[in-house]
Amino acid sequence: MENSRKIDKVVNLAKRRGFIFPSSEIYGGLNSIYDYGPLGVELKKNVKKAWWDFMMARKDVVGLDSAILAHPRTWEASGHLDGFTDPLIDCKKCKNRFRADHLLEKKGLKPDFAKTKPMDMKDIKCPECGGELTDVRQFNLMFKTFMGPVEDSASQLYLRPETAQGIYTNFLNTKESMRMKMPFGIAQIGKAFRNEITTENFIFRMREFEQMEMQYFVHPDGKDDIFDTWKKLRKEWYLSLGLSKENLRFREHEPDELVHYASKAFDIEYNFGFSESEAGFKELEGIHDRGDWDLSRHQKFSGQKLIVKDDDNKDYTPHVVETSGGVDRATLAFLIDAYDEIEGGRTTTTKSVKDAEVVLRLDKRLAPIKIAVLPLSKKVELSKKSNEVYDSLVSKYRIRYDETGSIGKRYRRQDEIGTPYCVTIDFDTLENNQVTVRDRDTMEQDHVVIEELESYFAEKFN
Ligand code: ATP
């Protein structure tokens, strides 16, 4: 199935089955803010764990968890205060608000990203009502807040728009405390906030979201090889967790499109399918060469030396190769890619064979629930045995216990949320101590003795 046909179905499934809810829904929702439900929180945690394990398996990368609030000088130094803006435009008639660059892109025109002169919007009308548009204004995306009881400019802080700056301001602390040798990386997962102008496309563009970023500090010589290695490794990571090759691609940023800190940038793009055209491909993660912009700026603004010595004992400011991915965008991509719908169903025994059957073919490591325990009936003897099975596995795996509805329906409920294995306990189990294990993807069934379940699953999940 085309991804453009999947997106609405995934949004529907996400709400219906407890993955993602609109935030504060009982109050009518809050634009572009989402909550992760019981299955969503498991899936998102698994995405983060896969990324964290991938980074922490490396000898040259260490972790960090810096605060969301930072000294306000951080954002002067980083350039976000002056430069972290999007071009905003309003319709004079219907008062709708748009991103000017997005309106140009929709018309097939290339936006001029240079902020030194206004964007050429003379042929563009409001896409909603055809009305005349205002001039373009640059709008800063950082959320403001205040520290302490007085709300004045001296107490003004910002919610971080990226996690990376906390890594730069902890560069020396981390290097020295962990005795890291150059080159090395610092990885961090955490919330970021952007007051986005347009907030379409579900969790693709949110105002509160999570990033998984790794900043790799290098000597400028040899930086290009390191950049290419990270670019390759990051794409392979998505492929290894199940995204299909044809839905992933690289896109290099044009020189006039590069953000203020970057001298080279590639996006890993995923075909989210928001439209049927090429524009279905959108940024999933950025690989950026940030040069020595960040450390030299923090050096200048803080007065602290952020330098290291090269092999000839000469001082230099490290350059940075960054991999910057969105947890929510990755979660959405994994959901879309895993979504499969089988017309007419996979089984011929259930009454509902005419309905399409949904199977969420998530990688086992990402699946929110690993095993479902399903007693064939609610009879006490079966419940007792089933609870024993549940108890024997629950310390190792996230497990659901479901005893309501026909067994066919229960399999389908688990297929729809991507549970790789269902364990069925029936009356034979009471005689021979064997359960039936059904595989989500092949629907093959194995008969396994209860005492051997642990080693059976250890092998399956390895
Ligand atoms: P876009 O061009 O789509 O606005 P960006 O180039 O501003 O993205 P970066 O600043 O490179 O994004 O941020 C790194 C990553 O953080 C992105 O690749 C994306 O996965 C994630 N991200 C950025 N903004 C958002 C957002 N508003 N909602 C969800 N994820 C986001």
Residues whose N, C-alpha, C, O or C-beta is under 5 A from the ligand:
A	BS01	ATP	R194 I203 F204 R205 M206 R207 F209 Q211 E283 L284 E285 G286 S324 G325 G326 D328 R329
